[in-house]
Amino acid sequence: MNTPATRLYHLALSPYCRKVRLVLGEKKIEVELVEERFWEAGSEIARRNPAGRVPVLRHEGRLMAESQAIVEYLDETVPNPPLMPTTALERYEVRRLCAWFDDKFNAEVTRPVMTERVWKKVMKTGYPDSREIKSGLKAIKDHMDYLASLLEGRKWLAGNQLTLADFTAAAHLSCLDYISDVDWDRSGVLRDWYATIKSRPCFRAVLADQVPGIPPAPHYAVLDF
Amino acid sequence: MNTPATRLYHLALSPYCRKVRLVLGEKKIEVELVEERFWEAGSEIARRNPAGRVPVLRHEGRLMAESQAIVEYLDETVPNPPLMPTTALERYEVRRLCAWFDDKFNAEVTRPVMTERVWKKVMKTGYPDSREIKSGLKAIKDHMDYLASLLEGRKWLAGNQLTLADFTAAAHLSCLDYISDVDWDRSGVLRDWYATIKSRPCFRAVLADQVPGIPPAPHYAVLDF
């Protein structure tokens, strides 16, 4: 009997789904993508994930949820290339930055901006609230300055090695970049960092995403933006 | 020169701070607790943590933030007792449940209930909104049923070993229990699990917490509740 293929139940513009896709790509694990419109009648998401949300990864015959738990598992079980450093202190820094993006950056930037500009349209739940968008676009400035300050002294976000922190950050920023909400002129080091990670093979499928009714920004898939 | 003592900048009823306190206690790391009222003028939180929030741990001469990153670091550097299992699949399950509590349970239960009942009073930011409290107390029922279903087949939440998942869950539930918002009659297995973890020495300091103006529920510190 063959091992069942790896399948990801996802949404194209969810940063948590993108994080898993990028890590799967980096580890060269082939994946079948299935769009999971969990808010629609007849969705079977609750059967796949009691938390009722994406991403859900079917992998090695199991259903797995929670993006950070999934990517740490992938890194532990598919060691090449390693996306976690070797010392406990460096791993702490990777996890701190993953939490920074998945929790703080998401609450202050990704969620308000994407909810108003994308999810309300996709899920048909109303019109965008411009105050929320404004608040997110104000907050992203401080975040970009903080990332730039990290990159002044480091090659990658958590140190001198490419890690899960870079893919977590790139997952969030690439969703916002799809709708043209990242002002790359704000920081040269941050733009260079994003250009480098964006040109990796794992990014190709993410750059090919097309969400019906929401065309990507013209520069979105351009590697030399 | 002595290694600087370990110090935790915290708030008594923050589940993220409690999670770090419980793991420090379990690892027998002595800690000095410093209340961090980060919303007050003159707070130096931004200097200690660019994310502007608690917990912040001063440990081995460094300032560390983000509770999950901290406890994973503590578990990796102070191996006894181990609070993570040995296989990648079991570790995945621990991390999935930590995310369940720190993200989903917090958004649906801890944050709305504690914001309205505790933080608005402590931070003097207004009167409680009873709809938020009601929504949190409705949501906790499904969460308790889910936890109970896990505990039907396992000794501890993530398997047959005490892990970070148990301390994460207990950190959230103990904050809600302080204000009497956990209906332990709902599930015998969940009550037994909480009675067992509550009787561990690491829990003592947490059970001794007293927040001015917000007295704990009468049963809060009782081991046989």
Interface residues (C-beta under 8 A of the other chain):
Chain A: P50 A51 R62 M64 A65 E66 Q68 A69 I70 E72 Y73 E76 T77 A88 L89 R91 Y92 E93 R95 R96 C98 A99 W100 D103 K104 Y146
Chain B: P50 A51 R62 M64 A65 E66 Q68 A69 I70 E72 Y73 E76 T77 A88 L89 R91 Y92 E93 R95 R96 C98 A99 W100 D103 K104 Y146
